[in-house]
Amino acid sequence: MIRIHVTKIDGKMIIPEKEFEQLIEEAKKNGQIAIETNDEFSDLINASASGFEFWDNDIDDKVWNNA
């Protein structure tokens, strides 16, 4: 038996990754599964990560530290 902890947020079901992997493995045994993924936040994560280079500026650090 697989125990899964599900959280419902804004009409979506959230399942912890490890429990999801267990569920998938069990479903594969039956050979009756199709999985579609949609990572809605991938573009947001990429945009936020790329913006960190802006803050790595030695000249700007000196100006603001002396202000």
N, C-alpha and C positions, 0 to 999 in steps of 0.2 A: 504494500500500500504506500502510495506517495501522498504526503501531506503538503499542501500548497497554501501559502499565505497570500491572499489576494487583496489588493487595495483598489478601490474604485475612486477615480478622480476625473471629474468633468466627462463622465460617460465612458471612460477608458479603464481597462483593467490593468493593474500593475502587478507583476509577479516577480519576485526576486530571481536574479539570473541563475543561481545554482538550482533552485527549484524548477525553473523553466527548463533547464538542461535535463533534469531528471524526467520531467514530463515528456520531453521530446524523445528521449531514449526509450521510454516505455511505449510511446506511440509508434516508434519505428519498428518495434517488435511485431506489431500488427500489420505494418505495411500500408496503413491507411491514414496518411497525414500529408498535408500541404501547408507550407508556411510562407507567408508573405510578410516582409518587414518594411517598416516605414519609419526611418529615423528622422522625426520632425525637427530635431534640434541640431542636427549635424552642421547645417549652415551657420547657425547661431554660435555654436562652439568654435567652429573654424574662424569666424569673424572676430570673436572675442580673443582668441589665442593670437591671432595675427597682429592685434593692436598693442601687444606688450612691447614691441620694439620701439614704439614712440617714447616710452618712459625711460629707455636706456640711452640717456644722452648726457655725457659728462659736462658739456658746456652749459646746458640748461640747469644741471644740478648745482654748478658753481654760482650761477646767477641767482637762483632761488635761495641757496644757502646764505648768500650775502645780503639778501633783501631785508 
